[in-house]
Amino acid sequence: MSSQLTRRDWLRASGLMTAGLSLSRFTPAEAAPTAEQTQSTFANEFAFTAPPDMPKLRARLLANENPLGIAPSAKEALIKAADSGNRYAWMEFGQLKDLIATDEGVKATNIMMSPGSSDILMAAADNFAKAGGTILTSAFTYDDLLRRSEKLGAKIKAMPMTKDYKFDLPAIKASLTPDVKLVYIVNPNNPTGTIVPTAELEAFCREVAPKVPVFIDEAYIDFYEPAERPKLGKLVADGQNIILARTFSKIHGFAGLRLGYAIAQPDMLKTLHAYTNGDFAVSITTLMAGIASYKDIAWQNHCRAENAKARSYTTKALTEMGYEVIPSAANFILFPIRMKPKTFENQMFANGIGIQTREYNGQPFCRVSVGTSEEMVMFIDSFKKVVG
Ligand SMILES: Cc1ncc(COP(=O)(O)O)c(C=O)c1O
């Protein structure tokens, strides 16, 4: 096995391969299925046994992590919580649920904690794909839930994106058929970084959710300016059958600590709970750090502002070089490249810059996570060298 393959397998197995190279398998629904689309590629997904062959990177810009780390207040809480490591966290997750419930305008019974939102995505796939049927989504999005659903025997109907790389909600709505078990929306979307207008998304949920559950993956929602952030909790409070998946992995920097949650109807949470340990899967140390981080608005504002600054620098530098950068509302940027994705990726890695590549409709793209300002300068310098 080549070192490149080993790295790729590790990324996939460790969940770092966000949206994955396999994304191109979910090409637009009307395109003729290719052999790649129809054949299962899951056989060896978790089969790696060798230690990860991760090159030493100067800038790790491949997994949409927070380059600033966790909040100092969260670190303090984490260390303090070590003393309670012998106790089950019966009381503590209630505290975090109460805080979230107040902000979202829902009840604590509408919330289920989890070790990252991946567990919620997997539980949804396990539940909604178990009897076949179709999962309806967009062609260029995060594919963890989709790959798992496909593996369980469901079909993936992936509608093309709009011209500006957004979820095409009218097209998705028009494609609803009785065999659709779940609609999967990612907002802001990974890998495009695009958002759908909040009013349009709300109207979509109110119309579609009475017919079929709508899953909205809001992993990157914290990168919205707080005043502009969609407040879909109110739809849950109104009794709508939607599932919101949130994570602390991004603005809170908890990708390694693992913390996330779902907001949904209590019955839906009960259904999903059959596939996950839910609240109890989260360690007390992570939970206590999560509570501190959730309350630390100043740290979240700092991370959001630093992200916006570095993102804007990178967008400007690429635009000046003649690249068409897709406007991003998240902590990563996607833009079309003019090289073979593999060659580009290898050369960037050889320079110590970790990025990911994607293909959509035959066009290769680079997806670069927003690191620190210094890391983005390194990225641009390397990019100039690699593309000549
Ligand atoms: C769109 C999206 N959803 C969910 C996740 C899962 O994140 P985690 O399991 O770390 O919460 C990711 C990770 O990158 C993501 O990009």
The ligand as a Tripos MOL2 file, in Angstrom:
@<TRIPOS>MOLECULE
LIG
   16    16     1     0     0
SMALL
NO_CHARGES

@<TRIPOS>ATOM
      1 C1        -21.0470   19.1130    7.9440 C.3       1 LIG1
      2 C2        -20.4690   18.3180    9.0620 C.ar      1 LIG1
      3 N1        -21.2910   17.6550    9.8820 N.ar      1 LIG1
      4 C3        -20.8390   16.9220   10.8960 C.ar      1 LIG1
      5 C4        -19.4820   16.8200   11.1480 C.ar      1 LIG1
      6 C5        -19.0390   15.9420   12.2650 C.3       1 LIG1
      7 O1        -18.3120   16.6120   13.2160 O.3       1 LIG1
      8 P1        -18.0950   16.0450   14.6750 P.3       1 LIG1
      9 O2        -18.4070   14.5900   14.6930 O.co2     1 LIG1
     10 O3        -16.6700   16.3270   14.9750 O.co2     1 LIG1
     11 O4        -19.0440   16.7930   15.5480 O.co2     1 LIG1
     12 C6        -18.5730   17.5030   10.3220 C.ar      1 LIG1
     13 C7        -17.1170   17.4010   10.5370 C.2       1 LIG1
     14 O5        -16.3040   17.9650    9.8960 O.2       1 LIG1
     15 C8        -19.0840   18.2610    9.2430 C.ar      1 LIG1
     16 O6        -18.2820   18.9180    8.4080 O.3       1 LIG1
@<TRIPOS>BOND
     1     1     2 1
     2     2     3 ar
     3     2    15 ar
     4     3     4 ar
     5     4     5 ar
     6     5     6 1
     7     5    12 ar
     8     6     7 1
     9     7     8 1
    10     8     9 2
    11     8    10 1
    12     8    11 1
    13    12    13 1
    14    12    15 ar
    15    13    14 2
    16    15    16 1
@<TRIPOS>SUBSTRUCTURE
     1 LIG1         1 GROUP 0 **** ****
